[in-house]
Amino acid sequence: MSTRMSVREREEFLAGTHIGVLSVPDGRAPLLIPIWYAYTPGGDVRISTSSGTRKYDLIRTAPAVGFAVQQEAMPYRYVSVDGPVAGHEPVDPAEYREWSIRYLGPEQGERFFAAVQDDLGGWVTFRIRPERWRTFDFGKEFT
């Protein structure tokens, strides 16, 4: 029995609310960073970060990056993608507000967004184009 996810399953899972882990080349060892993200099936993975940071500099110059999300409770699942950085643009405050609410809930998300919104002028949203997918769904072992 295959433990791989179908295209629909992997895209729906990636579109769910998870903390992603970004992997960016950095010399001998990759820089690994937990990060909020957004994904719509068929599109690019979107992440945001402050400009002027090591993470920002590495992402801008990377030929490709890796990105993974997982479900830590049974049945264990993960989706891992890698691909090029397809572009970047200034952070859209409305989108970042949505992310804040998505990850923190309505009350805490609004409070967090209010605390950071003035700093978002120096932030950038990067788009990662998934080219290679790796998936695993432990639940398929028992169906």
Secondary structure, DSSP 8 states (H G I E B T S, - for coil): ------HHHHHHHHHSS--EEEEE--TTS-EEEEE--B--TTS-EEEEEETTSHHHHHHHH-S-EEEEEEE-SSS-EEEEEEE-EEEEEE--HHHHHHHHHHHH-HHHHHHHHHHHGGGGGGEEEEEE---EEEEEEGGGGG-
